[in-house]
Amino acid sequence: MSKKYPFLNRVASLPRWVSVVAAVAVYMFFRNVLPLVEFHNPVFKGFALSLSLLAVPLACLFLLAALVSVVRGWKRKQLFIDQKNINDVRRLSWQEFEQYIGEFYRNQGYQVEEKGQGGSDGGIDLIAKKEGNTLLVQCKHWQSRKVGVSVVRELFGVVTAEKAAGGVLITTGSFTQDAQQFAHRQNIRLIDGEALSEMIPIDEVVPRASSKEAKGPVPQCPKCRSIMVNRTAKKGSHRGEDFWGCSRYPACRGTLEK
């Protein structure tokens, strides 16, 4: 859709409320405001009346963009949930991999703009913004080859030019030693396949019992107030231990000790 309908694609990438507000504003202007403007030139007056007929189609166009945004959001969330381990992530296409990483940052509270889905990305795939800080993220969906220092240098150059808070380079593969050394000296974070499997909570916890089966009162999530379920840690220093996890996981990652 990005190539056939660039305007619709661009509007759909904006926050949904922007599309809704734009739809209302366009309708009100073309249907109620423009016809009231007095034009002395009959040609201009006729043109204004003709434009008033476009009120409904233009408003519907913005509403359609909002609907596209909703569908895209649902698909990305489902894509994120469906990946159960790092091998699943490695089987994604490069476009899906970028969407997956974007959804990860959204779950961390970032506003994410995707740059690489429609063509040239200018050295970055995602722009993640949170609390006034901007992260530039580059995704390399490589499994059998290492990401070299040239890619890290390119990202560093974009981060410097854009005056961003930092840059993140994520790959399903690994990095060369030169790439690691250069990133260490600069404000660039490298995340390889191994780090990715630890950073993103895939296969981290599994439900052991529903909230109805758990003994005693069921607590509410400290973050979203949803009910919690009994889970068992599969990784880390608390492996094998029970804890309360939010029933909305992975959308919410609230936890409580048992």
Backbone hydrogen bonds in HBPLUS format (Angstrom, degrees):
<---DONOR---> <-ACCEPTOR-->    atom                        ^
c    i                          cat <-CA-CA->   ^        H-A-AA   ^      H-
h    n   atom  resd res      DA  || num        DHA   H-A  angle D-A-AA Bond
n    s   type  num  typ     dist DA aas  dist angle  dist       angle   num
A0005-TYR N   A0001-MET O   2.80 MM   4  5.45 161.0  1.83 147.5 153.8     1
A0009-ASN N   A0005-TYR O   2.96 MM   4  6.10 160.2  2.00 155.5 161.8     2
A0010-ARG N   A0006-PRO O   2.89 MM   4  6.01 152.7  1.96 143.3 150.5     3
A0011-VAL N   A0007-PHE O   2.97 MM   4  6.24 164.0  2.00 155.2 158.7     4
A0012-ALA N   A0008-LEU O   2.91 MM   4  6.01 154.8  1.98 145.4 152.9     5
A0013-SER N   A0009-ASN O   3.20 MM   4  6.39 127.6  2.49 135.7 147.3     6
A0013-SER N   A0010-ARG O   3.21 MM   3  5.30 140.4  2.37  97.0 107.9     7
A0014-LEU N   A0011-VAL O   3.06 MM   3  5.40 157.8  2.11 109.6 116.6     8
A0018-VAL N   A0015-PRO O   2.98 MM   3  5.50 136.4  2.18 111.4 122.9     9
A0020-VAL N   A0016-ARG O   3.16 MM   4  6.52 158.2  2.21 152.6 158.5    10
A0021-VAL N   A0017-TRP O   2.92 MM   4  6.07 167.8  1.93 150.5 153.8    11
A0022-ALA N   A0018-VAL O   2.88 MM   4  5.99 158.0  1.92 146.4 153.4    12
A0023-ALA N   A0019-SER O   2.92 MM   4  6.09 149.4  2.01 142.0 150.1    13
A0024-VAL N   A0020-VAL O   3.09 MM   4  6.42 160.0  2.13 151.5 155.6    14
A0025-ALA N   A0021-VAL O   2.89 MM   4  6.11 165.0  1.92 153.2 157.9    15
A0026-VAL N   A0022-ALA O   2.85 MM   4  5.93 164.8  1.87 151.0 155.1    16
A0027-TYR N   A0023-ALA O   3.07 MM   4  6.16 161.6  2.10 143.9 149.2    17
A0028-MET N   A0024-VAL O   2.95 MM   4  6.12 167.9  1.97 153.1 156.5    18
A0029-PHE N   A0025-ALA O   2.95 MM   4  6.06 160.3  1.99 148.5 154.1    19
A0030-PHE N   A0026-VAL O   3.02 MM   4  6.09 174.7  2.02 154.5 155.7    20
A0031-ARG N   A0027-TYR O   2.89 MM   4  5.71 154.5  1.96 146.6 154.4    21
A0032-ASN N   A0028-MET O   2.92 MM   4  5.29 151.5  2.00 129.3 138.5    22
A0033-VAL N   A0028-MET O   3.15 MM   5  6.54 137.7  2.34 146.5 156.1    23
A0033-VAL N   A0029-PHE O   3.17 MM   4  4.70 132.0  2.41 108.8 122.0    24
A0034-LEU N   A0029-PHE O   2.80 MM   5  5.89 171.9  1.80 173.8 170.9    25
A0036-LEU N   A0033-VAL O   3.00 MM   3  5.50 143.2  2.13 114.3 125.0    26
A0037-VAL N   A0034-LEU O   3.17 MM   3  5.46 155.4  2.23 109.7 116.9    27
A0045-LYS N   A0041-ASN O   3.03 MM   4  6.31 159.0  2.07 153.6 160.3    28
A0046-GLY N   A0042-PRO O   2.93 MM   4  6.02 156.7  1.98 140.6 146.4    29
A0047-PHE N   A0043-VAL O   2.92 MM   4  6.14 151.5  2.00 144.9 153.4    30
A0048-ALA N   A0044-PHE O   2.88 MM   4  6.11 155.4  1.94 149.1 155.2    31
A0049-LEU N   A0045-LYS O   3.05 MM   4  6.31 157.5  2.10 146.7 152.3    32
A0050-SER N   A0046-GLY O   2.98 MM   4  6.19 147.3  2.09 140.7 149.9    33
A0051-LEU N   A0047-PHE O   2.96 MM   4  6.26 151.3  2.05 146.0 153.6    34
A0052-SER N   A0048-ALA O   3.13 MM   4  6.43 138.4  2.31 140.1 150.8    35
A0053-LEU N   A0050-SER O   3.10 MM   3  5.55 146.3  2.22 106.9 116.0    36
A0054-LEU N   A0051-LEU O   2.88 MM   3  5.32 155.7  1.94 111.9 120.0    37
A0055-ALA N   A0052-SER O   3.28 MM   3  5.53 166.5  2.30 109.3 111.8    38
A0058-LEU N   A0054-LEU O   2.99 MM   4  5.96 168.4  2.00 157.4 160.8    39
A0059-ALA N   A0055-ALA O   3.03 MM   4  6.10 158.1  2.08 145.3 152.0    40
A0060-CYS N   A0056-VAL O   2.89 MM   4  6.05 159.4  1.93 154.9 160.9    41
A0061-LEU N   A0057-PRO O   2.98 MM   4  6.19 139.2  2.15 138.1 149.2    42
A0062-PHE N   A0058-LEU O   3.24 MM   4  6.63 153.2  2.31 148.2 152.8    43
A0063-LEU N   A0059-ALA O   3.02 MM   4  6.33 154.6  2.09 147.2 155.0    44
A0064-LEU N   A0060-CYS O   2.77 MM   4  5.92 146.9  1.88 143.8 152.9    45
A0065-ALA N   A0061-LEU O   3.07 MM   4  6.36 148.3  2.18 139.5 147.5    46
A0066-ALA N   A0062-PHE O   3.08 MM   4  6.41 148.7  2.19 141.5 149.5    47
A0067-LEU N   A0063-LEU O   2.98 MM   4  6.30 151.5  2.07 144.3 151.9    48
A0068-VAL N   A0064-LEU O   2.86 MM   4  6.17 158.2  1.91 151.7 157.6    49
A0069-SER N   A0065-ALA O   2.96 MM   4  6.19 151.6  2.04 143.1 150.8    50
A0070-VAL N   A0066-ALA O   3.01 MM   4  6.35 149.0  2.11 143.9 151.8    51
A0071-VAL N   A0067-LEU O   3.00 MM   4  6.32 164.5  2.03 156.0 159.1    52
A0072-ARG N   A0068-VAL O   2.90 MM   4  6.08 162.9  1.93 151.1 156.2    53
A0073-GLY N   A0069-SER O   2.94 MM   4  6.08 159.6  1.99 144.7 150.4    54
A0074-TRP N   A0070-VAL O   3.01 MM   4  6.29 157.7  2.06 150.1 155.7    55
A0075-LYS N   A0071-VAL O   2.98 MM   4  6.22 160.8  2.01 151.8 156.9    56
A0076-ARG N   A0072-ARG O   2.93 MM   4  6.19 158.4  1.98 154.4 160.0    57
A0077-LYS N   A0073-GLY O   3.03 MM   4  6.24 160.9  2.07 148.8 153.8    58
A0078-GLN N   A0074-TRP O   2.99 MM   4  6.19 158.7  2.03 148.5 154.5    59
A0079-LEU N   A0075-LYS O   2.84 MM   4  6.02 153.3  1.91 145.3 153.3    60
A0080-PHE N   A0076-ARG O   2.93 MM   4  6.16 155.4  1.99 148.1 154.0    61
A0081-ILE N   A0077-LYS O   3.01 MM   4  6.27 158.7  2.05 148.0 153.5    62
A0082-ASP N   A0078-GLN O   2.93 MM   4  6.03 153.4  2.00 150.1 156.9    63
A0088-ASP N   A0085-ASN O   3.05 MM   3  5.41 126.5  2.35 105.2 118.2    64
A0089-VAL N   A0085-ASN O   3.29 MM   4  6.72 153.1  2.37 146.4 153.8    65
A0090-ARG N   A0086-ILE O   2.98 MM   4  6.26 149.6  2.08 144.0 152.1    66
A0091-ARG N   A0087-ASN O   3.15 MM   4  6.38 129.5  2.42 137.0 148.9    67
A0091-ARG N   A0088-ASP O   3.15 MM   3  5.22 137.7  2.34  96.7 108.5    68
A0092-LEU N   A0089-VAL O   3.15 MM   3  5.41 160.0  2.19 106.9 113.1    69
A0097-PHE N   A0093-SER O   2.84 MM   4  6.04 151.0  1.92 149.7 158.7    70
A0098-GLU N   A0094-TRP O   3.13 MM   4  6.33 155.4  2.19 142.6 147.2    71
A0099-GLN N   A0095-GLN O   3.10 MM   4  6.40 157.8  2.15 145.8 152.0    72
A0100-TYR N   A0096-GLU O   2.78 MM   4  5.97 150.1  1.87 146.9 155.8    73
A0101-ILE N   A0097-PHE O   2.98 MM   4  6.26 161.7  2.02 151.7 155.0    74
A0102-GLY N   A0098-GLU O   2.90 MM   4  6.07 157.2  1.95 146.5 153.7    75
A0103-GLU N   A0099-GLN O   2.91 MM   4  6.13 152.0  1.99 145.2 152.0    76
A0104-PHE N   A0100-TYR O   3.04 MM   4  6.35 145.8  2.16 141.7 151.4    77
A0105-TYR N   A0101-ILE O   3.12 MM   4  6.50 157.9  2.17 152.5 156.4    78
A0106-ARG N   A0102-GLY O   3.00 MM   4  6.30 149.5  2.09 143.8 153.0    79
A0107-ASN N   A0103-GLU O   2.97 MM   4  6.19 152.6  2.05 146.5 152.9    80
A0108-GLN N   A0105-TYR O   3.01 MM   3  4.92 139.4  2.18  94.4 106.8    81
A0110-TYR N   A0105-TYR O   3.07 MM   5  5.52 161.3  2.11 149.5 145.5    82
A0109-GLY N   A0106-ARG O   2.99 MM   3  5.20 159.6  2.03 111.4 114.3    83
A0111-GLN N   A0129-LYS O   2.83 MM  18  5.10 164.5  1.85 148.1 152.2    84
A0129-LYS N   A0111-GLN O   2.88 MM  18  5.10 161.3  1.92 142.1 148.3    85
A0113-GLU N   A0127-ILE O   2.92 MM  14  5.10 153.4  1.99 139.8 148.6    86
A0127-ILE N   A0113-GLU O   2.90 MM  14  5.10 152.2  1.98 144.7 153.4    87
A0115-LYS N   A0125-ASP O   2.68 MM  10  4.85 177.5  1.68 144.8 144.4    88
A0124-ILE N   A0121-ASP O   3.29 MM   3  5.46 170.6  2.30 111.5 114.1    89
A0125-ASP N   A0137-VAL O   2.81 MM  12  5.85 163.0  1.84 148.9 154.9    90
A0126-LEU N   A0137-VAL O   2.97 MM  11  4.94 159.4  2.02 145.5 147.7    91
A0137-VAL N   A0126-LEU O   2.90 MM  11  4.94 177.1  1.91 150.6 151.3    92
A0128-ALA N   A0135-LEU O   2.90 MM   7  5.06 168.1  1.91 156.2 158.0    93
A0135-LEU N   A0128-ALA O   2.75 MM   7  5.06 168.6  1.77 155.9 160.0    94
A0130-LYS N   A0133-ASN O   2.96 MM   3  5.38 158.3  2.01 151.2 158.3    95
A0133-ASN N   A0130-LYS O   2.96 MM   3  5.38 165.8  1.98 120.6 123.9    96
A0165-ALA N   A0134-THR O   2.87 MM  31  5.32 135.0  2.07 140.3 154.4    97
A0136-LEU N   A0166-GLY O   3.10 MM  30  6.53 161.4  2.13 148.8 153.0    98
A0168-VAL N   A0136-LEU O   2.87 MM  32  6.24 156.1  1.92 153.8 157.0    99
A0138-GLN N   A0168-VAL O   2.86 MM  30  6.30 160.8  1.90 163.9 170.5   100
A0170-ILE N   A0138-GLN O   2.91 MM  32  6.29 165.4  1.93 166.0 170.7   101
A0140-LYS N   A0170-ILE O   2.75 MM  30  6.09 162.3  1.78 163.4 168.1   102
A0147-VAL N   A0174-SER O   2.80 MM  27  6.23 163.5  1.82 149.1 150.5   103
A0176-THR N   A0147-VAL O   3.06 MM  29  6.11 161.3  2.10 150.8 147.9   104
A0153-ARG N   A0149-VAL O   2.86 MM   4  6.13 158.2  1.91 155.3 161.6   105
A0154-GLU N   A0150-SER O   2.98 MM   4  6.17 153.4  2.05 141.8 148.8   106
A0155-LEU N   A0151-VAL O   3.09 MM   4  6.37 160.5  2.13 146.9 151.1   107
A0156-PHE N   A0152-VAL O   2.92 MM   4  6.14 159.4  1.96 149.6 155.8   108
A0157-GLY N   A0153-ARG O   2.90 MM   4  6.14 151.9  1.98 147.7 155.0   109
A0158-VAL N   A0154-GLU O   3.13 MM   4  6.49 152.3  2.21 146.5 153.1   110
A0159-VAL N   A0155-LEU O   2.90 MM   4  6.17 162.8  1.93 155.5 160.4   111
A0160-THR N   A0156-PHE O   2.95 MM   4  6.12 158.9  1.99 148.6 153.9   112
A0161-ALA N   A0157-GLY O   2.96 MM   4  6.12 161.3  2.00 144.9 150.3   113
A0162-GLU N   A0158-VAL O   2.87 MM   4  5.97 156.7  1.93 151.4 157.2   114
A0163-LYS N   A0159-VAL O   2.96 MM   4  5.81 112.3  2.43 132.4 147.6   115
A0164-ALA N   A0159-VAL O   3.10 MM   5  5.24 156.8  2.16 146.2 151.7   116
A0163-LYS N   A0160-THR O   3.24 MM   3  5.01 148.0  2.35  94.5 103.9   117
A0167-GLY N   A0187-ASN O   3.27 MM  20  6.60 155.3  2.34 155.0 160.9   118
A0189-ARG N   A0167-GLY O   2.88 MM  22  6.24 167.3  1.89 152.6 154.5   119
A0169-LEU N   A0189-ARG O   2.86 MM  20  6.22 165.7  1.88 170.0 174.5   120
A0191-ILE N   A0169-LEU O   2.92 MM  22  6.20 159.1  1.96 164.7 163.2   121
A0171-THR N   A0191-ILE O   2.95 MM  20  6.37 159.1  2.00 167.4 172.0   122
A0193-GLY N   A0173-GLY O   2.94 MM  20  5.08 175.2  1.94 148.9 147.9   123
A0180-GLN N   A0176-THR O   3.09 MM   4  6.41 156.2  2.14 148.4 154.6   124
A0181-GLN N   A0177-GLN O   2.94 MM   4  6.18 159.4  1.98 152.5 157.9   125
A0182-PHE N   A0178-ASP O   2.99 MM   4  6.16 162.3  2.02 149.8 154.2   126
A0183-ALA N   A0179-ALA O   3.01 MM   4  6.12 167.4  2.03 149.8 153.5   127
A0184-HIS N   A0180-GLN O   3.00 MM   4  6.07 147.5  2.11 141.7 150.5   128
A0185-ARG N   A0182-PHE O   3.13 MM   3  5.37 131.9  2.37 101.1 113.1   129
A0186-GLN N   A0183-ALA O   3.15 MM   3  5.08 138.9  2.33  95.1 106.8   130
A0196-LEU N   A0192-ASP O   2.80 MM   4  5.93 150.8  1.88 152.8 162.5   131
A0197-SER N   A0193-GLY O   3.09 MM   4  6.28 151.6  2.17 143.8 149.3   132
A0198-GLU N   A0195-ALA O   3.16 MM   3  5.17 132.0  2.40  95.0 107.8   133
A0199-MET N   A0195-ALA O   2.80 MM   4  5.97 150.2  1.89 149.7 159.1   134
A0200-ILE N   A0196-LEU O   3.06 MM   4  5.99 177.0  2.06 152.9 153.8   135
A0202-ILE N   A0200-ILE O   2.65 MM   2  5.77 129.8  1.89 119.6 103.0   136
A0234-LYS N   A0204-GLU O   3.05 MM  30  5.50 151.0  2.14 174.3 165.2   137
A0232-THR N   A0206-VAL O   3.40 MM  26  6.04 152.9  2.48 152.1 158.7   138
A0208-ARG N   A0230-ASN O   3.08 MM  22  5.89 179.2  2.08 150.4 150.5   139
A0213-GLU N   A0210-SER O   3.04 MM   3  5.28 133.2  2.27 102.9 115.1   140
A0214-ALA N   A0210-SER O   3.19 MM   4  6.47 135.0  2.40 146.8 159.1   141
A0228-MET N   A0219-PRO O   3.26 MM   9  6.01 134.0  2.48 172.5 162.3   142
A0221-CYS N   A0226-SER O   2.62 MM   5  5.19 160.0  1.66 156.7 164.2   143
A0225-ARG N   A0221-CYS O   2.92 MM   4  4.47 141.1  2.07 125.7 132.6   144
A0247-SER N   A0227-ILE O   3.17 MM  20  6.05 154.5  2.24 156.6 153.0   145
A0229-VAL N   A0245-GLY O   2.80 MM  16  5.45 165.4  1.83 160.0 161.5   146
A0245-GLY N   A0229-VAL O   2.93 MM  16  5.45 168.6  1.94 158.5 161.8   147
A0231-ARG N   A0243-PHE O   2.89 MM  12  5.49 168.1  1.91 171.5 174.5   148
A0243-PHE N   A0231-ARG O   2.92 MM  12  5.49 151.2  2.01 147.8 151.8   149
A0233-ALA N   A0241-GLU O   3.05 MM   8  5.72 163.7  2.08 161.4 160.0   150
A0240-GLY N   A0233-ALA O   2.78 MM   7  5.39 177.0  1.78 146.4 145.9   151
A0239-ARG N   A0236-GLY O   3.29 MM   3  5.48 149.5  2.39 116.2 114.3   152
A0241-GLU N   A0238-HIS O   3.04 MM   3  5.60 161.8  2.08 141.5 142.6   153
A0244-TRP N   A0256-LEU O   2.88 MM  12  4.96 162.2  1.91 159.5 160.0   154
A0256-LEU N   A0244-TRP O   2.97 MM  12  4.96 149.4  2.06 137.1 140.7   155
A0246-CYS N   A0254-GLY O   3.00 MM   8  5.32 142.2  2.15 164.2 159.5   156
A0249-TYR N   A0246-CYS O   3.24 MM   3  5.58 160.8  2.28 113.5 114.5   157
A0251-ALA N   A0248-ARG O   2.83 MM   3  5.62 124.7  2.14 148.1 143.0   158
A0252-CYS N   A0248-ARG O   3.36 MM   4  5.45 145.5  2.48 100.9 107.9   159
